[in-house]
Amino acid sequence: MKNVKIVDTGVMHYGEALEKQRSYFEQIATNDGEICGVLMLVEHPHVYTLGKSGDAHNLLINADFLKQINAEYHKTDRGGDITYHGYGQLVGYPILNLERLGISLRVYIELLEQAIINTVAELGIQSGRVEGATGVWVEGDIAHKARKIAAIGVRASRQVTMHGFALNVSTDLNYFSYINPCGMADKGVTSTLKECGEESMERVKELFCKNFSTLFNVNTIK
């Protein structure tokens, strides 16, 4: 069974976390050692990030208002459109060697989604996928009730992944009102706190790491 190292950074600015990702990426892409990946777990101060194929018009506020709400804005090279990261949100950056794990990028994304689905299920939240959209949704099959609990945006190069997911735990959901989340103006967002009262970041991290380890068939080490 392959090993994946868990790196829990706590609160870290987006730009600093991106540099750490890139450093781990180079290590994983060039190293045939005992670990086949790193899973970074992070909380970011308020920041909006735009994917490489995203539409900047989905950010609904200007630079002055960004300053007023103490938020940053970054264009990035992941897939997907615009999303928000902030306090009370579990952001995970799996930097994994897919070739060594023996899975495709499509399977990787499906497993990542399933790890989140299984995690929130243990909290009593029923969730799933929405056809034509990435991420994890609550009541995703009901158009006027569909709300996203986790966003996913990834990139892979040289068979190694970057970026990842953002699962809302006790996130201030008001910050999503300043964007069209993931480019979708007609769907809402939610959190574990809103759905079931769960606000413990540590519990959610523990559950996610367990489900990640099971689904990807890896040992998680610290």
Summary of the structure (lengths in Angstrom):
residues: 222
radius of gyration: 16.4
end to end distance: 15.9
largest distance: 50.3
contacts: 744
relative contact order: 0.20
helix: 35%
strand: 35%
